[in-house]
Amino acid sequence: QLQASGGGLVQPGGSLRLSCAASGSGFSISRMGWYRQAPGNQRELVAVVTSVVSTNYADSVKGRFTISRDRARKTVYLQVNVLKSEDTAVYYCYVYTSAGVEYWGKGTLVTVSS
């Protein structure tokens, strides 16, 4: 089970920190990451971090968002800075296990508005 938190209403230029914790046992995590889906749009990759702590970002968020993970706590974080109105979306975390299974969280809403 994945539990995401940290979303909310923020003004343009503001920051938030999203977090997502995986609960349960008996699995090894290969990748953790975040997708987002804005109204009327398809879900898109935001950022991903692998088990060897390499990261990948969507071009639209490079330099503004930072993904990190705490392996002991099975938690992934997304620090989002310099938020823009186009960042408004539901942000979903996901986990990809070493066994090739994907798990998705329910999502947390980020609204950027003045």
MOPAC internal coordinates of N, CA, C and O (Angstrom, degrees):
PM7 1SCF
backbone

  N    0.0000 0     0.00 0     0.00 0    0    0    0
  C    1.4581 1     0.00 0     0.00 0    1    0    0
  C    1.5241 1   109.51 1     0.00 0    2    1    0
  O    1.2310 1   121.46 1   -41.27 1    3    2    1
  N    1.3440 1   114.81 1   138.73 1    3    2    1
  C    1.4533 1   120.23 1   179.04 1    5    3    2
  C    1.5181 1   109.51 1  -115.38 1    6    5    3
  O    1.2310 1   120.88 1   -46.06 1    7    6    5
  N    1.3051 1   115.92 1   133.94 1    7    6    5
  C    1.4580 1   121.35 1   179.29 1    9    7    6
  C    1.5140 1   108.78 1  -122.53 1   10    9    7
  O    1.2310 1   120.55 1   -67.72 1   11   10    9
  N    1.3363 1   116.56 1   112.28 1   11   10    9
  C    1.4578 1   121.64 1   179.61 1   13   11   10
  C    1.5193 1   109.88 1   -99.43 1   14   13   11
  O    1.2310 1   121.45 1   -30.65 1   15   14   13
  N    1.3251 1   114.82 1   149.35 1   15   14   13
  C    1.4557 1   119.87 1   178.19 1   17   15   14
  C    1.5161 1   109.51 1  -154.32 1   18   17   15
  O    1.2310 1   121.04 1   -10.13 1   19   18   17
  N    1.3241 1   115.62 1   169.87 1   19   18   17
  C    1.4517 1   120.36 1   174.54 1   21   19   18
  C    1.5146 1   115.12 1   108.55 1   22   21   19
  O    1.2310 1   119.96 1   172.81 1   23   22   21
  N    1.3082 1   117.69 1    -7.19 1   23   22   21
  C    1.4598 1   119.48 1   179.20 1   25   23   22
  C    1.5097 1   111.54 1   -72.37 1   26   25   23
  O    1.2310 1   120.87 1    -8.73 1   27   26   25
  N    1.3283 1   115.93 1   171.27 1   27   26   25
  C    1.4462 1   120.10 1   178.44 1   29   27   26
  C    1.5079 1   111.36 1   164.53 1   30   29   27
  O    1.2310 1   121.52 1     9.86 1   31   30   29
  N    1.3236 1   114.69 1  -170.14 1   31   30   29
  C    1.4606 1   122.15 1   178.72 1   33   31   30
  C    1.5263 1   108.94 1   -96.21 1   34   33   31
  O    1.2310 1   120.52 1   -51.03 1   35   34   33
  N    1.3035 1   116.60 1   128.97 1   35   34   33
  C    1.4573 1   120.93 1  -178.62 1   37   35   34
  C    1.5250 1   108.73 1  -142.13 1   38   37   35
  O    1.2310 1   121.23 1   -30.76 1   39   38   37
  N    1.3054 1   115.26 1   149.24 1   39   38   37
  C    1.4560 1   120.35 1   178.74 1   41   39   38
  C    1.5184 1   111.16 1   -77.51 1   42   41   39
  O    1.2310 1   119.86 1   -24.41 1   43   42   41
  N    1.3190 1   117.87 1   155.59 1   43   42   41
  C    1.4712 1   119.96 1   174.90 1   45   43   42
  C    1.5231 1   110.67 1   -53.95 1   46   45   43
  O    1.2310 1   121.53 1   -43.25 1   47   46   45
  N    1.3240 1   114.67 1   136.75 1   47   46   45
  C    1.4563 1   120.76 1  -176.91 1   49   47   46
  C    1.5070 1   113.71 1    90.43 1   50   49   47
  O    1.2310 1   120.33 1   171.03 1   51   50   49
  N    1.3119 1   116.98 1    -8.97 1   51   50   49
  C    1.4521 1   121.52 1  -177.98 1   53   51   50
  C    1.5170 1   113.43 1   -80.95 1   54   53   51
  O    1.2310 1   121.50 1     3.56 1   55   54   53
  N    1.3311 1   114.73 1  -176.44 1   55   54   53
  C    1.4611 1   121.50 1  -176.31 1   57   55   54
  C    1.5170 1   110.78 1  -135.98 1   58   57   55
  O    1.2310 1   121.72 1   -24.10 1   59   58   57
  N    1.3031 1   114.31 1   155.90 1   59   58   57
  C    1.4510 1   122.62 1   172.97 1   61   59   58
  C    1.5192 1   107.64 1  -146.10 1   62   61   59
  O    1.2310 1   121.43 1   -18.63 1   63   62   61
  N    1.3326 1   114.86 1   161.37 1   63   62   61
  C    1.4482 1   119.77 1   172.27 1   65   63   62
  C    1.5177 1   108.46 1  -126.35 1   66   65   63
  O    1.2310 1   120.86 1   -65.06 1   67   66   65
  N    1.3006 1   115.96 1   114.94 1   67   66   65
  C    1.4518 1   121.65 1   178.02 1   69   67   66
  C    1.5158 1   108.92 1   -92.82 1   70   69   67
  O    1.2310 1   121.10 1   -34.80 1   71   70   69
  N    1.3111 1   115.50 1   145.20 1   71   70   69
  C    1.4580 1   119.15 1   176.46 1   73   71   70
  C    1.5214 1   109.08 1  -137.25 1   74   73   71
  O    1.2310 1   121.47 1   -24.50 1   75   74   73
  N    1.3116 1   114.79 1   155.50 1   75   74   73
  C    1.4553 1   120.52 1  -178.96 1   77   75   74
  C    1.5238 1   108.00 1  -149.43 1   78   77   75
  O    1.2310 1   121.08 1   -59.98 1   79   78   77
  N    1.3139 1   115.54 1   120.02 1   79   78   77
  C    1.4489 1   121.13 1  -178.57 1   81   79   78
  C    1.5201 1   110.75 1  -109.73 1   82   81   79
  O    1.2310 1   121.39 1   -45.42 1   83   82   81
  N    1.3171 1   114.94 1   134.58 1   83   82   81
  C    1.4629 1   121.15 1   176.89 1   85   83   82
  C    1.5137 1   109.23 1   -96.47 1   86   85   83
  O    1.2310 1   120.65 1   -50.05 1   87   86   85
  N    1.3063 1   116.36 1   129.95 1   87   86   85
  C    1.4605 1   119.85 1   178.45 1   89   87   86
  C    1.5271 1   109.33 1  -109.88 1   90   89   87
  O    1.2310 1   121.61 1   -18.04 1   91   90   89
  N    1.3109 1   114.53 1   161.96 1   91   90   89
  C    1.4483 1   119.19 1  -178.97 1   93   91   90
  C    1.5108 1   111.21 1   107.56 1   94   93   91
  O    1.2310 1   121.42 1    -4.65 1   95   94   93
  N    1.3184 1   114.88 1   175.35 1   95   94   93
  C    1.4612 1   119.57 1  -178.30 1   97   95   94
  C    1.5185 1   109.10 1  -141.29 1   98   97   95
  O    1.2310 1   121.77 1    -4.32 1   99   98   97
  N    1.3093 1   114.22 1   175.68 1   99   98   97
  C    1.4613 1   118.90 1   175.91 1  101   99   98
  C    1.5062 1   114.00 1    83.99 1  102  101   99
  O    1.2310 1   120.43 1  -163.17 1  103  102  101
  N    1.3177 1   116.79 1    16.83 1  103  102  101
  C    1.4544 1   118.85 1   176.74 1  105  103  102
  C    1.5152 1   109.45 1  -142.08 1  106  105  103
  O    1.2310 1   121.50 1   -26.33 1  107  106  105
  N    1.3196 1   114.73 1   153.67 1  107  106  105
  C    1.4597 1   121.92 1   178.28 1  109  107  106
  C    1.5242 1   107.55 1  -114.05 1  110  109  107
  O    1.2310 1   121.11 1   -48.75 1  111  110  109
  N    1.3180 1   115.48 1   131.25 1  111  110  109
  C    1.4550 1   120.35 1  -176.32 1  113  111  110
  C    1.5196 1   110.69 1   -89.10 1  114  113  111
  O    1.2310 1   121.00 1   -52.28 1  115  114  113
  N    1.3290 1   115.70 1   127.72 1  115  114  113
  C    1.4495 1   121.63 1   176.13 1  117  115  114
  C    1.5261 1   111.08 1   -92.66 1  118  117  115
  O    1.2310 1   120.73 1   129.74 1  119  118  117
  N    1.3059 1   116.21 1   -50.26 1  119  118  117
  C    1.4697 1   121.17 1  -179.56 1  121  119  118
  C    1.5242 1   110.02 1  -135.02 1  122  121  119
  O    1.2310 1   121.60 1   -29.90 1  123  122  121
  N    1.3085 1   114.55 1   150.10 1  123  122  121
  C    1.4615 1   121.83 1   171.35 1  125  123  122
  C    1.5156 1   107.20 1  -132.77 1  126  125  123
  O    1.2310 1   120.09 1   -32.64 1  127  126  125
  N    1.3034 1   117.43 1   147.36 1  127  126  125
  C    1.4523 1   117.69 1  -178.62 1  129  127  126
  C    1.5093 1   113.57 1  -167.94 1  130  129  127
  O    1.2310 1   122.05 1     3.99 1  131  130  129
  N    1.2958 1   113.68 1  -176.01 1  131  130  129
  C    1.4605 1   122.46 1  -178.26 1  133  131  130
  C    1.5267 1   110.28 1  -131.81 1  134  133  131
  O    1.2310 1   121.35 1   -43.29 1  135  134  133
  N    1.2984 1   115.03 1   136.71 1  135  134  133
  C    1.4570 1   123.53 1   168.29 1  137  135  134
  C    1.5267 1   107.03 1  -117.79 1  138  137  135
  O    1.2310 1   120.82 1   -13.10 1  139  138  137
  N    1.2913 1   116.03 1   166.90 1  139  138  137
  C    1.4521 1   119.69 1   173.14 1  141  139  138
  C    1.5257 1   109.75 1  -143.57 1  142  141  139
  O    1.2310 1   121.79 1   -24.35 1  143  142  141
  N    1.3272 1   114.18 1   155.65 1  143  142  141
  C    1.4515 1   120.34 1   178.46 1  145  143  142
  C    1.5092 1   109.12 1  -139.21 1  146  145  143
  O    1.2310 1   121.23 1   -64.33 1  147  146  145
  N    1.3175 1   115.25 1   115.67 1  147  146  145
  C    1.4595 1   121.13 1   176.02 1  149  147  146
  C    1.5255 1   109.05 1   -89.21 1  150  149  147
  O    1.2310 1   120.05 1   -22.90 1  151  150  149
  N    1.3179 1   117.51 1   157.10 1  151  150  149
  C    1.4685 1   120.59 1   179.93 1  153  151  150
  C    1.5198 1   111.57 1   -54.45 1  154  153  151
  O    1.2310 1   120.69 1   -51.92 1  155  154  153
  N    1.3175 1   116.30 1   128.08 1  155  154  153
  C    1.4587 1   120.99 1   178.20 1  157  155  154
  C    1.5048 1   115.16 1    81.09 1  158  157  155
  O    1.2310 1   120.52 1   177.90 1  159  158  157
  N    1.3389 1   116.61 1    -2.10 1  159  158  157
  C    1.4679 1   120.84 1  -178.49 1  161  159  158
  C    1.5214 1   111.04 1  -112.08 1  162  161  159
  O    1.2310 1   121.77 1   -16.57 1  163  162  161
  N    1.3206 1   114.21 1   163.43 1  163  162  161
  C    1.4608 1   118.92 1   173.94 1  165  163  162
  C    1.5200 1   110.24 1   -80.47 1  166  165  163
  O    1.2310 1   121.71 1   -20.99 1  167  166  165
  N    1.3171 1   114.33 1   159.01 1  167  166  165
  C    1.4616 1   118.66 1   176.73 1  169  167  166
  C    1.5208 1   108.68 1   -67.72 1  170  169  167
  O    1.2310 1   120.56 1   -43.30 1  171  170  169
  N    1.3173 1   116.54 1   136.70 1  171  170  169
  C    1.4589 1   121.39 1  -178.43 1  173  171  170
  C    1.5176 1   110.86 1  -130.24 1  174  173  171
  O    1.2310 1   121.85 1   -30.14 1  175  174  173
  N    1.3158 1   114.07 1   149.86 1  175  174  173
  C    1.4559 1   120.01 1   177.81 1  177  175  174
  C    1.5202 1   109.81 1   -70.37 1  178  177  175
  O    1.2310 1   120.82 1   -44.91 1  179  178  177
  N    1.3277 1   116.03 1   135.09 1  179  178  177
  C    1.4621 1   121.57 1   175.19 1  181  179  178
  C    1.5177 1   109.68 1  -103.00 1  182  181  179
  O    1.2310 1   120.56 1   125.16 1  183  182  181
  N    1.3188 1   116.53 1   -54.84 1  183  182  181
  C    1.4592 1   120.72 1  -177.43 1  185  183  182
  C    1.5192 1   109.64 1  -162.14 1  186  185  183
  O    1.2310 1   121.18 1   -27.45 1  187  186  185
  N    1.3228 1   115.35 1   152.55 1  187  186  185
  C    1.4542 1   120.99 1   178.52 1  189  187  186
  C    1.5216 1   108.72 1  -142.98 1  190  189  187
  O    1.2310 1   121.15 1   -33.78 1  191  190  189
  N    1.3353 1   115.41 1   146.22 1  191  190  189
  C    1.4564 1   121.33 1   175.90 1  193  191  190
  C    1.5225 1   107.53 1  -129.36 1  194  193  191
  O    1.2310 1   121.05 1   -45.31 1  195  194  193
  N    1.3304 1   115.59 1   134.69 1  195  194  193
  C    1.4584 1   119.95 1  -176.26 1  197  195  194
  C    1.5260 1   110.88 1   -95.58 1  198  197  195
  O    1.2310 1   121.53 1    -0.45 1  199  198  197
  N    1.3140 1   114.69 1   179.55 1  199  198  197
  C    1.4579 1   119.64 1  -178.88 1  201  199  198
  C    1.5105 1   112.27 1   -67.78 1  202  201  199
  O    1.2310 1   120.07 1   158.01 1  203  202  201
  N    1.3208 1   117.48 1   -21.99 1  203  202  201
  C    1.4600 1   120.34 1   177.42 1  205  203  202
  C    1.5159 1   110.79 1   -99.22 1  206  205  203
  O    1.2310 1   121.20 1  -163.22 1  207  206  205
  N    1.3386 1   115.31 1    16.78 1  207  206  205
  C    1.4653 1   123.46 1   173.12 1  209  207  206
  C    1.5237 1   113.13 1    64.28 1  210  209  207
  O    1.2310 1   120.21 1  -150.87 1  211  210  209
  N    1.3175 1   117.20 1    29.13 1  211  210  209
  C    1.4530 1   117.97 1   166.87 1  213  211  210
  C    1.5227 1   107.25 1   -87.34 1  214  213  211
  O    1.2310 1   121.28 1   -30.05 1  215  214  213
  N    1.3253 1   115.16 1   149.95 1  215  214  213
  C    1.4593 1   119.75 1  -174.85 1  217  215  214
  C    1.5233 1   110.90 1  -125.39 1  218  217  215
  O    1.2310 1   121.80 1   -22.85 1  219  218  217
  N    1.3099 1   114.17 1   157.15 1  219  218  217
  C    1.4502 1   120.49 1   176.74 1  221  219  218
  C    1.5219 1   107.64 1  -143.72 1  222  221  219
  O    1.2310 1   120.54 1   -41.14 1  223  222  221
  N    1.3183 1   116.56 1   138.86 1  223  222  221
  C    1.4536 1   121.71 1  -176.51 1  225  223  222
  C    1.5260 1   111.32 1  -129.38 1  226  225  223
  O    1.2310 1   121.67 1   -28.73 1  227  226  225
  N    1.3082 1   114.41 1   151.27 1  227  226  225
  C    1.4545 1   119.38 1   168.86 1  229  227  226
  C    1.5296 1   108.15 1   -67.19 1  230  229  227
  O    1.2310 1   120.50 1   -34.61 1  231  230  229
  N    1.3163 1   116.65 1   145.39 1  231  230  229
  C    1.4693 1   119.86 1  -178.84 1  233  231  230
  C    1.5180 1   111.73 1   -57.34 1  234  233  231
  O    1.2310 1   120.31 1   146.70 1  235  234  233
  N    1.3042 1   117.02 1   -33.30 1  235  234  233
  C    1.4641 1   120.92 1  -175.00 1  237  235  234
  C    1.5260 1   113.16 1   -69.77 1  238  237  235
  O    1.2310 1   120.03 1   164.38 1  239  238  237
  N    1.3271 1   117.55 1   -15.62 1  239  238  237
  C    1.4667 1   119.21 1  -177.56 1  241  239  238
  C    1.5241 1   113.04 1  -117.05 1  242  241  239
  O    1.2310 1   119.95 1   176.06 1  243  242  241
  N    1.3213 1   117.70 1    -3.94 1  243  242  241
  C    1.4587 1   120.49 1  -179.25 1  245  243  242
  C    1.5251 1   110.71 1   -57.92 1  246  245  243
  O    1.2310 1   121.34 1   -45.38 1  247  246  245
  N    1.3113 1   115.05 1   134.62 1  247  246  245
  C    1.4569 1   120.77 1  -179.77 1  249  247  246
  C    1.5239 1   113.70 1    85.88 1  250  249  247
  O    1.2310 1   120.25 1   168.03 1  251  250  249
  N    1.3282 1   117.13 1   -11.97 1  251  250  249
  C    1.4652 1   120.14 1   179.34 1  253  251  250
  C    1.5263 1   112.37 1  -116.15 1  254  253  251
  O    1.2310 1   120.09 1   147.94 1  255  254  253
  N    1.3097 1   117.42 1   -32.06 1  255  254  253
  C    1.4600 1   122.08 1  -178.43 1  257  255  254
  C    1.5315 1   109.28 1  -109.56 1  258  257  255
  O    1.2310 1   121.46 1   -33.40 1  259  258  257
  N    1.3083 1   114.81 1   146.60 1  259  258  257
  C    1.4710 1   120.69 1   177.13 1  261  259  258
  C    1.5245 1   109.02 1  -134.53 1  262  261  259
  O    1.2310 1   120.94 1   -54.79 1  263  262  261
  N    1.3232 1   115.81 1   125.21 1  263  262  261
  C    1.4567 1   120.74 1   177.86 1  265  263  262
  C    1.5199 1   109.02 1  -103.02 1  266  265  263
  O    1.2310 1   121.13 1   -37.01 1  267  266  265
  N    1.3251 1   115.44 1   142.99 1  267  266  265
  C    1.4594 1   120.64 1   177.27 1  269  267  266
  C    1.5236 1   108.28 1  -149.23 1  270  269  267
  O    1.2310 1   121.03 1   -14.87 1  271  270  269
  N    1.3191 1   115.64 1   165.13 1  271  270  269
  C    1.4565 1   118.85 1   179.40 1  273  271  270
  C    1.5134 1   110.47 1  -140.75 1  274  273  271
  O    1.2310 1   121.82 1   -29.16 1  275  274  273
  N    1.3098 1   114.12 1   150.84 1  275  274  273
  C    1.4572 1   122.63 1   173.34 1  277  275  274
  C    1.5269 1   105.19 1  -113.55 1  278  277  275
  O    1.2310 1   120.96 1   -75.19 1  279  278  277
  N    1.3144 1   115.77 1   104.81 1  279  278  277
  C    1.4627 1   119.16 1  -173.43 1  281  279  278
  C    1.5216 1   111.19 1   -66.85 1  282  281  279
  O    1.2310 1   120.33 1   142.45 1  283  282  281
  N    1.3016 1   116.97 1   -37.55 1  283  282  281
  C    1.4654 1   119.44 1  -178.61 1  285  283  282
  C    1.5265 1   111.33 1   -64.37 1  286  285  283
  O    1.2310 1   120.52 1   143.07 1  287  286  285
  N    1.3282 1   116.61 1   -36.93 1  287  286  285
  C    1.4653 1   121.04 1  -178.49 1  289  287  286
  C    1.5223 1   112.37 1   -93.61 1  290  289  287
  O    1.2310 1   119.94 1   179.70 1  291  290  289
  N    1.3391 1   117.71 1    -0.30 1  291  290  289
  C    1.4553 1   122.25 1  -178.08 1  293  291  290
  C    1.5312 1   110.45 1    51.55 1  294  293  291
  O    1.2310 1   121.75 1  -133.46 1  295  294  293
  N    1.2896 1   114.25 1    46.54 1  295  294  293
  C    1.4647 1   120.51 1  -175.39 1  297  295  294
  C    1.5173 1   110.22 1  -125.26 1  298  297  295
  O    1.2310 1   120.96 1   -40.18 1  299  298  297
  N    1.3181 1   115.77 1   139.82 1  299  298  297
  C    1.4557 1   121.15 1   174.68 1  301  299  298
  C    1.5211 1   108.36 1  -118.42 1  302  301  299
  O    1.2310 1   121.17 1   -38.25 1  303  302  301
  N    1.3184 1   115.37 1   141.75 1  303  302  301
  C    1.4493 1   122.24 1  -178.71 1  305  303  302
  C    1.5271 1   110.10 1  -119.69 1  306  305  303
  O    1.2310 1   121.14 1   -27.70 1  307  306  305
  N    1.3103 1   115.43 1   152.30 1  307  306  305
  C    1.4582 1   120.66 1   173.08 1  309  307  306
  C    1.5244 1   107.71 1  -135.65 1  310  309  307
  O    1.2310 1   121.43 1   -72.26 1  311  310  309
  N    1.3111 1   114.86 1   107.74 1  311  310  309
  C    1.4632 1   120.37 1   175.43 1  313  311  310
  C    1.5242 1   107.03 1   -86.28 1  314  313  311
  O    1.2310 1   120.99 1   -60.34 1  315  314  313
  N    1.3218 1   115.71 1   119.66 1  315  314  313
  C    1.4626 1   119.87 1  -177.05 1  317  315  314
  C    1.5197 1   108.12 1  -115.21 1  318  317  315
  O    1.2310 1   120.99 1   -60.66 1  319  318  317
  N    1.3173 1   115.71 1   119.34 1  319  318  317
  C    1.4605 1   122.16 1  -177.71 1  321  319  318
  C    1.5194 1   110.88 1  -120.43 1  322  321  319
  O    1.2310 1   121.42 1   -16.08 1  323  322  321
  N    1.3171 1   114.89 1   163.92 1  323  322  321
  C    1.4633 1   122.05 1   178.03 1  325  323  322
  C    1.5252 1   109.77 1    48.03 1  326  325  323
  O    1.2310 1   121.40 1  -127.44 1  327  326  325
  N    1.3158 1   114.92 1    52.56 1  327  326  325
  C    1.4664 1   120.08 1  -175.21 1  329  327  326
  C    1.5203 1   111.39 1   -66.23 1  330  329  327
  O    1.2310 1   121.72 1   -35.39 1  331  330  329
  N    1.3204 1   114.31 1   144.61 1  331  330  329
  C    1.4526 1   122.57 1   179.03 1  333  331  330
  C    1.5297 1   108.99 1  -119.98 1  334  333  331
  O    1.2310 1   120.79 1   -17.61 1  335  334  333
  N    1.2988 1   116.09 1   162.39 1  335  334  333
  C    1.4605 1   119.78 1  -179.45 1  337  335  334
  C    1.5276 1   111.34 1   -59.43 1  338  337  335
  O    1.2310 1   120.98 1   148.07 1  339  338  337
  N    1.3252 1   115.74 1   -31.93 1  339  338  337
  C    1.4715 1   119.29 1  -179.30 1  341  339  338
  C    1.5200 1   112.84 1   -74.26 1  342  341  339
  O    1.2310 1   120.11 1   174.61 1  343  342  341
  N    1.3130 1   117.39 1    -5.39 1  343  342  341
  C    1.4642 1   120.72 1   174.30 1  345  343  342
  C    1.5316 1   111.47 1   -84.28 1  346  345  343
  O    1.2310 1   120.43 1   172.67 1  347  346  345
  N    1.3153 1   116.78 1    -7.33 1  347  346  345
  C    1.4559 1   120.59 1   178.59 1  349  347  346
  C    1.5198 1   110.24 1   -61.16 1  350  349  347
  O    1.2310 1   120.67 1   -57.32 1  351  350  349
  N    1.3228 1   116.33 1   122.68 1  351  350  349
  C    1.4665 1   121.27 1  -176.02 1  353  351  350
  C    1.5250 1   109.00 1  -176.83 1  354  353  351
  O    1.2310 1   121.66 1   -10.33 1  355  354  353
  N    1.3146 1   114.43 1   169.67 1  355  354  353
  C    1.4548 1   119.83 1   166.80 1  357  355  354
  C    1.5234 1   106.75 1   -89.68 1  358  357  355
  O    1.2310 1   120.90 1   -52.41 1  359  358  357
  N    1.3058 1   115.88 1   127.59 1  359  358  357
  C    1.4539 1   121.66 1  -178.04 1  361  359  358
  C    1.5283 1   109.33 1  -101.96 1  362  361  359
  O    1.2310 1   121.29 1   -54.15 1  363  362  361
  N    1.3219 1   115.14 1   125.85 1  363  362  361
  C    1.4575 1   121.90 1  -177.84 1  365  363  362
  C    1.5199 1   109.63 1  -113.43 1  366  365  363
  O    1.2310 1   121.00 1   -45.43 1  367  366  365
  N    1.3038 1   115.70 1   134.57 1  367  366  365
  C    1.4549 1   118.71 1   173.30 1  369  367  366
  C    1.5287 1   108.97 1   -97.21 1  370  369  367
  O    1.2310 1   121.39 1   -24.48 1  371  370  369
  N    1.3086 1   114.94 1   155.52 1  371  370  369
  C    1.4500 1   118.75 1   176.83 1  373  371  370
  C    1.5198 1   110.07 1  -144.86 1  374  373  371
  O    1.2310 1   122.10 1   -22.26 1  375  374  373
  N    1.3013 1   113.58 1   157.74 1  375  374  373
  C    1.4562 1   122.13 1   177.66 1  377  375  374
  C    1.5203 1   107.67 1  -128.87 1  378  377  375
  O    1.2310 1   121.21 1   -44.01 1  379  378  377
  N    1.3118 1   115.29 1   135.99 1  379  378  377
  C    1.4652 1   121.25 1   175.20 1  381  379  378
  C    1.5251 1   106.93 1  -118.88 1  382  381  379
  O    1.2310 1   120.92 1   -61.72 1  383  382  381
  N    1.3140 1   115.84 1   118.28 1  383  382  381
  C    1.4612 1   118.78 1  -173.95 1  385  383  382
  C    1.5270 1   111.31 1   -87.60 1  386  385  383
  O    1.2310 1   121.75 1   -12.97 1  387  386  385
  N    1.3073 1   114.25 1   167.03 1  387  386  385
  C    1.4622 1   120.75 1   178.03 1  389  387  386
  C    1.5206 1   111.58 1   -64.35 1  390  389  387
  O    1.2310 1   120.49 1   158.75 1  391  390  389
  N    1.3202 1   116.67 1   -21.25 1  391  390  389
  C    1.4586 1   121.26 1   177.59 1  393  391  390
  C    1.5214 1   112.46 1   -85.32 1  394  393  391
  O    1.2310 1   120.26 1  -179.70 1  395  394  393
  N    1.3289 1   117.11 1     0.30 1  395  394  393
  C    1.4568 1   120.31 1   177.34 1  397  395  394
  C    1.5134 1   114.93 1    85.78 1  398  397  395
  O    1.2310 1   120.20 1  -158.46 1  399  398  397
  N    1.3129 1   117.22 1    21.54 1  399  398  397
  C    1.4627 1   121.46 1  -179.88 1  401  399  398
  C    1.5228 1   109.25 1  -104.93 1  402  401  399
  O    1.2310 1   120.57 1   -41.83 1  403  402  401
  N    1.3202 1   116.51 1   138.17 1  403  402  401
  C    1.4666 1   122.14 1   177.19 1  405  403  402
  C    1.5195 1   110.80 1  -105.06 1  406  405  403
  O    1.2310 1   121.26 1   -39.43 1  407  406  405
  N    1.3101 1   115.20 1   140.57 1  407  406  405
  C    1.4526 1   121.91 1   173.39 1  409  407  406
  C    1.5239 1   108.23 1  -126.96 1  410  409  407
  O    1.2310 1   121.33 1   -37.92 1  411  410  409
  N    1.3351 1   115.07 1   142.08 1  411  410  409
  C    1.4599 1   120.29 1  -178.91 1  413  411  410
  C    1.5205 1   110.38 1  -123.82 1  414  413  411
  O    1.2310 1   121.53 1   -37.40 1  415  414  413
  N    1.3414 1   114.68 1   142.60 1  415  414  413
  C    1.4493 1   119.82 1   173.22 1  417  415  414
  C    1.5165 1   110.03 1   -84.93 1  418  417  415
  O    1.2310 1   120.51 1    -7.12 1  419  418  417
  N    1.3302 1   116.63 1   172.88 1  419  418  417
  C    1.4555 1   121.64 1  -177.09 1  421  419  418
  C    1.5074 1   113.10 1   -78.69 1  422  421  419
  O    1.2310 1   119.34 1   162.65 1  423  422  421
  N    1.2939 1   118.86 1   -17.35 1  423  422  421
  C    1.4500 1   120.61 1   178.37 1  425  423  422
  C    1.5126 1   112.98 1   101.43 1  426  425  423
  O    1.2310 1   121.82 1   -29.00 1  427  426  425
  N    1.3265 1   114.11 1   151.00 1  427  426  425
  C    1.4514 1   121.10 1   175.71 1  429  427  426
  C    1.5304 1   107.46 1  -133.37 1  430  429  427
  O    1.2310 1   120.87 1   -45.71 1  431  430  429
  N    1.3187 1   115.93 1   134.29 1  431  430  429
  C    1.4605 1   121.24 1  -173.18 1  433  431  430
  C    1.5279 1   111.22 1   -85.31 1  434  433  431
  O    1.2310 1   121.22 1   -50.88 1  435  434  433
  N    1.3148 1   115.28 1   129.12 1  435  434  433
  C    1.4629 1   122.22 1   173.07 1  437  435  434
  C    1.5255 1   107.13 1  -114.94 1  438  437  435
  O    1.2310 1   121.09 1   -58.30 1  439  438  437
  N    1.3301 1   115.52 1   121.70 1  439  438  437
  C    1.4590 1   121.25 1   179.17 1  441  439  438
  C    1.5197 1   108.70 1  -119.63 1  442  441  439
  O    1.2310 1   120.81 1   -58.05 1  443  442  441
  N    1.3128 1   116.06 1   121.95 1  443  442  441
  C    1.4604 1   121.06 1   179.83 1  445  443  442
  C    1.5270 1   107.57 1  -109.25 1  446  445  443
  O    1.2310 1   121.43 1   -67.65 1  447  446  445
  N    1.3077 1   114.87 1   112.35 1  447  446  445
  C    1.4614 1   119.62 1  -175.58 1  449  447  446
  C    1.5104 1   110.02 1  -159.35 1  450  449  447
  O    1.2310 1   121.17 1   -32.81 1  451  450  449
  N    1.3271 1   115.37 1   147.19 1  451  450  449
  C    1.4626 1   120.30 1   175.95 1  453  451  450
  C    1.5210 1   110.55 1   -93.05 1  454  453  451
  O    1.2310 1   120.10 1   180.00 1  455  454  453

